[in-house]
Amino acid sequence: MKEKILVTGSAGLIGSHIADKLTSLGYNVLGVDNLSGGYLENTKNHQFLICDLRFKNEVEELVNWFKPEYVYNCCASAREIASIFEPSKSLDDNYLSYINLLNACIKNKFKKIVCFSSMAVYGNQMPPFSEDMECKPEDIYSINKTAIEWSTKCLADVHDFDYTIIRPHNCFGERQICDLYRNVFRIWFNRILRGEKQIHIFGGGEQTRAFSYVDFSLPCYVKCLEDFTNGKTYNIGGMNPSTLNEAARLTLKVMGVEDSVEIVHLPPRPKEVKHAYCTYDKSVEELGYKEDMSLEQCLTKMATWCKEVGPKEWFDEPLELENDKTPEIWRRKEKE
């Protein structure tokens, strides 16, 4: 009998790729998502149901029916900086949803969870961030992710299930959603496709990030199902840091709009870490992580896909809180 694997957030970037890959490998996969930050079109190659993990009864009904042996939790509202202006939403979409899921799975005696955390848990420390560094979260999103990691370890110790924790960073690629508060490459691509003449960078643009093309990370995500990864934490993602200015120039280049679209710098966002990238030795040695294309080549592939699907409407609900520290382009009064 095929092992049952539940993949949450399977209408999003990472979750949809994982669900499709596991399905192709012959597992009995069920993907779920509430579609608040994902596209139904991303689920066409795996079994899928709409489920909102924020509601305990809904989650328990799903898990009682499907009875997964393994779980990939990719469900998240990954609006890192926006989370300080929507703390309740961040709590519900991240920590509450995760605890509801874990609680139901424990009751059903599942075997293992592959838990997607975030590089954000490292906070404002000296990069590159290694897996043995202390968690020092800077914002509400990363506080939630840190709580998720700690809760997983605590509950696994008491309730006898296995886990692997993944800390991805700045993941991008085909199937990424258009959210005004996150996914910088998708924001830039979509603005260009919508005919806008500016793309924006918060601050001076010398912030450094190691952008992670999803195709490189996917084999490692799947390998985290294996027993040798139990109880371990992995940074999985980009090896080569770039500045946001460099990334923006590449975006204009691969879209062929270097002479018609302007890069505009906006005031810095509060709580944004300037330099954030990770070590990759552990993922290379234990999971076989590798990259065989440059950032420009990866963006060229993503640009081709973006042009095929065309311009998209934004996921753009109002923030819960606004003040003079809210980025001006995020303020509701500026959009009405």
LINNOR-V875843 format. One record per residue. N is the residue number from 1. RES is the residue in three letters. OMEGA is omega in whole degrees, -180 to 180 (* if undefined). Layout:
# LINNOR-V875843
n res omega
N RES OMEGA
N RES OMEGA
This chain:
# LINNOR-V875843
n res omega
1 MET -179
2 LYS 177
3 GLU -178
4 LYS 180
5 ILE 175
6 LEU 177
7 VAL 179
8 THR -177
9 GLY -173
10 SER 173
11 ALA 180
12 GLY -175
13 LEU -174
14 ILE -176
15 GLY -179
16 SER 178
17 HIS 179
18 ILE -179
19 ALA 179
20 ASP -178
21 LYS -180
22 LEU 176
23 THR -180
24 SER 179
25 LEU 174
26 GLY 177
27 TYR 173
28 ASN -171
29 VAL 170
30 LEU 174
31 GLY 177
32 VAL 180
33 ASP 175
34 ASN 177
35 LEU 175
36 SER 178
37 GLY -180
38 GLY -176
39 TYR 178
40 LEU -179
41 GLU 179
42 ASN -174
43 THR -170
44 LYS -177
45 ASN 174
46 HIS 177
47 GLN -171
48 PHE 172
49 LEU 172
50 ILE 179
51 CYS 180
52 ASP -175
53 LEU 178
54 ARG -176
55 PHE -172
56 LYS -177
57 ASN 180
58 GLU 179
59 VAL -178
60 GLU 178
61 GLU 179
62 LEU -176
63 VAL 177
64 ASN 180
65 TRP -174
66 PHE -180
67 LYS -179
68 PRO 172
69 GLU -179
70 TYR -180
71 VAL 166
72 TYR 179
73 ASN 178
74 CYS -180
75 CYS 178
76 ALA 164
77 SER -169
78 ALA 178
79 ARG -169
80 GLU -177
81 ILE 179
82 ALA -177
83 SER 179
84 ILE 175
85 PHE 174
86 GLU -175
87 PRO 180
88 SER 177
89 LYS -180
90 SER 178
91 LEU -177
92 ASP -175
93 ASP -176
94 ASN -172
95 TYR -178
96 LEU 179
97 SER -178
98 TYR -180
99 ILE 175
100 ASN 179
101 LEU -176
102 LEU 179
103 ASN -180
104 ALA -179
105 CYS 176
106 ILE 179
107 LYS -178
108 ASN 172
109 LYS 179
110 PHE -174
111 LYS -170
112 LYS 172
113 ILE 169
114 VAL -169
115 CYS 177
116 PHE 175
117 SER -178
118 SER 170
119 MET -177
120 ALA -178
121 VAL -179
122 TYR 178
123 GLY -173
124 ASN 177
125 GLN -179
126 MET 178
127 PRO 3
128 PRO -179
129 PHE 177
130 SER -174
131 GLU -178
132 ASP 178
133 MET 178
134 GLU 173
135 CYS 179
136 LYS -173
137 PRO -176
138 GLU -173
139 ASP -175
140 ILE 178
141 TYR -177
142 SER 172
143 ILE 177
144 ASN -180
145 LYS 176
146 THR 178
147 ALA 178
148 ILE 179
149 GLU -177
150 TRP 179
151 SER 178
152 THR -179
153 LYS 180
154 CYS -176
155 LEU 178
156 ALA -180
157 ASP -176
158 VAL -171
159 HIS 168
160 ASP 167
161 PHE 180
162 ASP 179
163 TYR 166
164 THR -180
165 ILE 178
166 ILE 175
167 ARG 177
168 PRO 178
169 HIS 174
170 ASN -179
171 CYS 179
172 PHE 177
173 GLY 179
174 GLU -180
175 ARG 179
176 GLN -176
177 ILE 179
178 CYS -179
179 ASP -176
180 LEU -175
181 TYR -178
182 ARG 178
183 ASN -169
184 VAL -180
185 PHE -180
186 ARG 176
187 ILE -179
188 TRP 180
189 PHE -176
190 ASN 177
191 ARG 179
192 ILE -179
193 LEU 178
194 ARG 176
195 GLY 179
196 GLU -173
197 LYS 178
198 GLN 162
199 ILE -169
200 HIS 170
201 ILE 175
202 PHE -178
203 GLY -173
204 GLY 178
205 GLY 178
206 GLU 172
207 GLN -179
208 THR 178
209 ARG 173
210 ALA -175
211 PHE -170
212 SER 177
213 TYR -169
214 VAL -178
215 ASP 179
216 PHE -175
217 SER -172
218 LEU 179
219 PRO 179
220 CYS 177
221 TYR -178
222 VAL -179
223 LYS 180
224 CYS 173
225 LEU -174
226 GLU -173
227 ASP -176
228 PHE 178
229 THR -176
230 ASN 177
231 GLY -176
232 LYS 177
233 THR -178
234 TYR 160
235 ASN 177
236 ILE 179
237 GLY -168
238 GLY -179
239 MET -169
240 ASN -180
241 PRO 175
242 SER 172
243 THR 176
244 LEU 176
245 ASN 178
246 GLU -179
247 ALA 180
248 ALA 179
249 ARG 177
250 LEU 179
251 THR 178
252 LEU -178
253 LYS -176
254 VAL 176
255 MET 178
256 GLY -176
257 VAL -177
258 GLU -176
259 ASP -174
260 SER 179
261 VAL -175
262 GLU 171
263 ILE -177
264 VAL 178
265 HIS 180
266 LEU 177
267 PRO -180
268 PRO 176
269 ARG 177
270 PRO 174
271 LYS 179
272 GLU 178
273 VAL -173
274 LYS -177
275 HIS -174
276 ALA 173
277 TYR -167
278 CYS 167
279 THR -179
280 TYR -175
281 ASP -176
282 LYS -180
283 SER 177
284 VAL -175
285 GLU -173
286 GLU -175
287 LEU 179
288 GLY -180
289 TYR 176
290 LYS 177
291 GLU -179
292 ASP 174
293 MET 175
294 SER 176
295 LEU 179
296 GLU 179
297 GLN 178
298 CYS 179
299 LEU 176
300 THR 177
301 LYS -180
302 MET 180
303 ALA 178
304 THR 179
305 TRP -180
306 CYS 178
307 LYS 179
308 GLU -178
309 VAL 176
310 GLY -180
311 PRO -177
312 LYS 169
313 GLU -179
314 TRP 160
315 PHE -164
316 ASP 177
317 GLU -178
318 PRO 172
319 LEU -179
320 GLU -174
321 LEU 175
322 GLU 171
323 ASN -176
324 ASP 175
325 LYS 176
326 THR 177
327 PRO -172
328 GLU -178
329 ILE 176
330 TRP -173
331 ARG -176
332 ARG -177
333 LYS 179
334 GLU -176
335 LYS -175
336 GLU *
